[in-house]
Amino acid sequence: MTQRQRYIRCAIAADAAPRARTPSAAQLMTVEHYTETDSRADIQPGNTPFDARCAGAWILRGIEQLEPKLARLPWPDAGELSLDASAVTAMDTSGAWMLHRTMRTLQERGHSVQLRGLRPEFDALLRLIASRSVTREPAALPGRLARFGQQSWHSLLNTLGMLSFLGENAVMLLRSLIQPQRIRWLPILHNLQVAGFEALPITGLLSFLMGIVIAYQGAEQLQRFGANIYVANLVGLSMVRELSPMLTAIIVAGRSGSAYAAQIGTMKVTEEIDALRTIGVGRLELLVLPKVLALVLALPLLTVFTDVMGVLGGMVMARAQLDVSFSAYLGQLDDAISLSSYLIGIGKAPVFAVIIALVGCYQGFQVGGSADSVGRQTTVSVVQSIFLVILTDALFSIIFSWFDL
């Protein structure tokens, strides 16, 4: 650090302090000359255990040696302490902070500290540091019951917010149905392509592999009883009624639901949603409703496609593992799958679509003002969507069992 830089630092420190007496040029030159020589920040015990003497240049350069000296000073257990700072020749922000911290530590131990002899410009800087210093008390960790209450309250608020969001979108949907000219068809078609058509490869491949796995796992058990043909029942009924709708919904939740949360969250961070509100464009009408309608149309179609691919995968494995011909497999499949089972699987898809779209959009609107919040809420949207999809599927199974469907 050059002599000019030290000069500027001392001048700034003196000017920044409120009500400080501006040092003269002669004083600054004396301080700078003393700093460039062998003066170092120092603190030594005085004539009594209740006295200490501060000396040298209390600046950033060379102040690291004060830490061990402060730790070794034999402070008494209690009483009034006196710090003589008349020999302090220079002081910057780091030195003032060190002196303030030392005095505050002694006061916390029960001492009454008196500072004597400090130059007016250094005293002004010390008062500035003291006014900016914030003493934080260590926060007591909440107990288990308190943590449980906080989590329950947070979950309740989140649930109420989600229900309120659902109600707002229901009102917006009714308004759009009454006034069809308000429906934005271009965003709906765009979301239909992104969430539906572009998801065909991944959903079809996974469903095909799932059919192969189910047929392979059931082949060994069916061979023991000579019931090879019933592999069509196993694969067809499990895929059409349960696995295809849920598997498709989980894939779409991880693929499209997360994209909805990230898109809306990024728009909120960049203040695009505020800009839409400023020009009078409804955020739900433009950002949420097209996604919900597009996914309600796309997910049943994807479910039909995954039904076909899952049955095809089971048929390939049945031919290779159980020597069941394609015609025999399809004939048995026609007897195994009833119309009600097929419609039950398709009927779940729109419900799953509404859950995925609303949860993704809602979590996007919960994003704060940082990129970290976008990633966090995107993760929450995927987890909540998958959880609610599985929970809803379980509720469907209970309801259908009540009605013997």
Backbone hydrogen bonds, N-H to C=O, Kabsch-Sander energy under -0.5 kcal/mol:
donor,donor_aa,acceptor,acceptor_aa,energy
6,R,2,T,-1.9
7,Y,3,Q,-2.0
8,I,4,R,-2.3
9,R,5,Q,-2.2
10,C,6,R,-2.3
11,A,7,Y,-2.0
12,I,8,I,-2.7
13,A,9,R,-2.5
14,A,10,C,-1.8
15,D,11,A,-2.4
16,A,12,I,-2.5
17,A,13,A,-0.8
20,A,17,A,-1.1
22,T,20,A,-0.6
28,L,24,S,-2.0
29,M,25,A,-2.3
30,T,26,A,-2.2
31,V,27,Q,-2.5
32,E,28,L,-2.7
33,H,29,M,-2.6
34,Y,30,T,-2.2
35,T,31,V,-2.2
36,E,32,E,-2.2
37,T,33,H,-0.8
39,S,34,Y,-1.0
41,A,57,A,-0.6
42,D,55,A,-2.6
44,Q,53,R,-2.2
46,G,48,T,-0.6
46,G,51,D,-2.5
51,D,48,T,-1.9
52,A,82,S,-1.9
53,R,44,Q,-3.1
54,C,84,D,-3.0
55,A,42,D,-2.7
56,G,87,A,-1.6
58,W,56,G,-0.8
58,W,90,A,-2.8
59,I,57,A,-1.8
62,G,60,L,-0.6
63,I,60,L,-1.2
65,Q,62,G,-0.8
66,L,63,I,-1.9
67,E,64,E,-0.7
69,K,65,Q,-0.9
70,L,66,L,-2.9
71,A,67,E,-1.8
72,R,68,P,-1.4
73,L,69,K,-0.9
75,W,73,L,-1.9
79,G,110,G,-0.5
81,L,79,G,-0.5
81,L,112,S,-2.7
82,S,50,F,-2.5
83,L,114,Q,-3.0
84,D,52,A,-2.7
84,D,82,S,-0.6
85,A,83,L,-0.7
85,A,116,R,-3.6
87,A,54,C,-0.8
88,V,85,A,-1.4
89,T,56,G,-1.7
89,T,87,A,-0.6
90,A,56,G,-0.9
92,D,58,W,-1.9
96,A,92,D,-2.5
97,W,93,T,-2.5
98,M,94,S,-2.1
99,L,95,G,-2.2
100,H,96,A,-2.5
101,R,97,W,-2.6
102,T,98,M,-2.0
103,M,99,L,-2.2
104,R,100,H,-2.5
105,T,101,R,-2.4
106,L,102,T,-2.1
107,Q,103,M,-2.2
108,E,104,R,-2.2
109,R,105,T,-1.1
110,G,107,Q,-1.4
111,H,106,L,-2.2
112,S,79,G,-1.6
113,V,111,H,-0.6
114,Q,81,L,-2.2
116,R,83,L,-3.0
123,D,119,R,-2.8
124,A,120,P,-2.3
125,L,121,E,-1.5
126,L,122,F,-2.2
127,R,123,D,-2.3
128,L,124,A,-1.9
129,I,125,L,-2.2
130,A,126,L,-2.3
131,S,127,R,-2.1
132,R,128,L,-1.5
133,S,129,I,-1.1
136,R,134,V,-0.7
137,E,135,T,-0.6
147,R,143,G,-2.6
148,F,144,R,-2.5
149,G,145,L,-2.3
150,Q,146,A,-2.5
151,Q,147,R,-2.6
152,S,148,F,-2.4
153,W,149,G,-2.6
154,H,150,Q,-2.5
155,S,151,Q,-2.4
156,L,152,S,-2.4
157,L,153,W,-2.5
158,N,154,H,-2.3
159,T,155,S,-2.4
160,L,156,L,-2.7
161,G,157,L,-2.5
162,M,158,N,-2.2
163,L,159,T,-2.4
164,S,160,L,-2.4
165,F,161,G,-2.3
166,L,162,M,-2.3
167,G,163,L,-2.4
168,E,164,S,-2.3
169,N,165,F,-2.0
170,A,166,L,-2.0
171,V,167,G,-2.3
172,M,168,E,-2.2
173,L,169,N,-2.3
174,L,170,A,-2.3
175,R,171,V,-2.3
176,S,172,M,-2.0
177,L,173,L,-2.2
178,I,174,L,-2.0
179,Q,175,R,-2.0
182,R,179,Q,-2.3
183,I,180,P,-1.5
185,W,183,I,-1.0
188,I,184,R,-1.3
189,L,185,W,-2.6
190,H,186,L,-2.2
191,N,187,P,-2.6
192,L,188,I,-2.2
193,Q,189,L,-1.9
194,V,190,H,-2.3
195,A,191,N,-3.0
196,G,192,L,-1.4
197,F,192,L,-1.3
198,E,193,Q,-2.5
199,A,196,G,-0.9
200,L,197,F,-1.3
203,T,199,A,-2.1
204,G,200,L,-2.6
205,L,201,P,-2.3
206,L,202,I,-2.1
207,S,203,T,-2.1
208,F,204,G,-2.3
209,L,205,L,-2.3
210,M,206,L,-2.2
211,G,207,S,-2.3
212,I,208,F,-1.8
213,V,209,L,-2.4
214,I,210,M,-2.5
215,A,211,G,-2.2
216,Y,212,I,-2.4
217,Q,213,V,-2.6
218,G,214,I,-2.1
219,A,215,A,-1.2
220,E,216,Y,-0.8
221,Q,217,Q,-0.6
222,L,218,G,-2.3
223,Q,219,A,-2.2
224,R,220,E,-0.9
225,F,221,Q,-0.6
225,F,222,L,-0.7
226,G,223,Q,-0.7
227,A,222,L,-2.6
230,Y,227,A,-1.1
231,V,228,N,-1.7
232,A,229,I,-1.4
234,L,230,Y,-2.0
235,V,231,V,-2.6
236,G,232,A,-2.6
237,L,233,N,-1.9
238,S,234,L,-1.4
239,M,235,V,-2.3
240,V,236,G,-2.6
241,R,237,L,-2.0
242,E,238,S,-1.2
243,L,238,S,-3.1
244,S,239,M,-2.4
246,M,242,E,-1.7
247,L,243,L,-3.2
248,T,244,S,-2.4
249,A,245,P,-2.2
250,I,246,M,-2.4
251,I,247,L,-2.2
252,V,248,T,-2.5
253,A,249,A,-2.4
254,G,250,I,-2.1
255,R,251,I,-1.8
256,S,252,V,-2.7
257,G,252,V,-2.0
258,S,253,A,-1.1
259,A,255,R,-0.6
260,Y,256,S,-2.4
261,A,257,G,-1.9
262,A,258,S,-2.5
263,Q,259,A,-2.6
264,I,260,Y,-2.4
265,G,261,A,-2.4
266,T,262,A,-2.4
267,M,263,Q,-2.1
268,K,264,I,-2.0
269,V,265,G,-2.1
270,T,266,T,-2.4
271,E,268,K,-1.0
272,E,267,M,-2.5
273,I,267,M,-1.0
275,A,271,E,-1.4
276,L,272,E,-2.2
277,R,273,I,-2.2
278,T,274,D,-1.9
279,I,275,A,-1.9
280,G,277,R,-0.7
281,V,276,L,-2.8
282,G,280,G,-0.5
286,L,282,G,-1.5
287,L,283,R,-2.8
288,V,283,R,-0.7
288,V,284,L,-1.0
289,L,284,L,-2.9
292,V,288,V,-2.4
293,L,289,L,-2.5
294,A,290,P,-2.2
295,L,291,K,-2.3
296,V,292,V,-2.3
297,L,293,L,-1.6
298,A,294,A,-2.3
299,L,295,L,-2.6
301,L,297,L,-0.9
302,L,298,A,-2.5
303,T,299,L,-2.2
304,V,300,P,-2.1
305,F,301,L,-2.0
306,T,302,L,-2.7
307,D,303,T,-2.2
308,V,304,V,-2.0
309,M,305,F,-2.3
310,G,306,T,-2.6
311,V,307,D,-2.3
312,L,308,V,-2.2
313,G,309,M,-2.3
314,G,310,G,-2.2
315,M,311,V,-2.1
316,V,312,L,-2.2
317,M,313,G,-2.1
318,A,314,G,-2.3
319,R,315,M,-2.0
320,A,316,V,-1.8
321,Q,317,M,-3.2
322,L,317,M,-0.5
322,L,318,A,-1.4
324,V,318,A,-1.8
325,S,323,D,-0.6
329,Y,325,S,-2.2
330,L,326,F,-2.5
331,G,327,S,-2.2
332,Q,328,A,-2.3
333,L,329,Y,-2.2
334,D,330,L,-1.8
335,D,331,G,-1.1
336,A,332,Q,-1.9
337,I,333,L,-2.1
338,S,336,A,-0.6
342,Y,338,S,-1.9
343,L,339,L,-2.6
344,I,340,S,-2.2
345,G,341,S,-1.8
346,I,342,Y,-2.0
347,G,343,L,-2.8
348,K,344,I,-1.2
349,A,345,G,-0.7
349,A,346,I,-0.8
351,V,347,G,-0.6
352,F,348,K,-2.3
353,A,349,A,-2.5
354,V,350,P,-2.2
355,I,351,V,-2.1
356,I,352,F,-2.6
357,A,353,A,-2.5
358,L,354,V,-2.4
359,V,355,I,-2.3
360,G,356,I,-2.2
361,C,357,A,-2.3
362,Y,358,L,-2.7
363,Q,359,V,-2.4
364,G,360,G,-1.4
365,F,361,C,-1.8
366,Q,362,Y,-0.8
367,V,364,G,-1.2
374,V,370,S,-0.9
375,G,371,A,-1.7
376,R,372,D,-2.1
377,Q,373,S,-2.6
378,T,374,V,-2.0
379,T,375,G,-2.0
380,V,376,R,-2.1
381,S,377,Q,-2.2
382,V,378,T,-1.8
383,V,379,T,-2.3
384,Q,380,V,-2.8
385,S,381,S,-2.2
386,I,382,V,-2.4
387,F,383,V,-2.3
388,L,384,Q,-2.7
389,V,385,S,-2.3
390,I,386,I,-2.3
391,L,387,F,-2.5
392,T,388,L,-2.6
393,D,389,V,-2.3
394,A,390,I,-2.1
395,L,391,L,-2.1
396,F,392,T,-2.4
397,S,393,D,-2.1
398,I,394,A,-2.0
399,I,395,L,-2.5
400,F,396,F,-2.9
401,S,397,S,-1.8
402,W,398,I,-1.5
403,F,399,I,-1.5
404,D,401,S,-0.7
405,L,400,F,-2.9
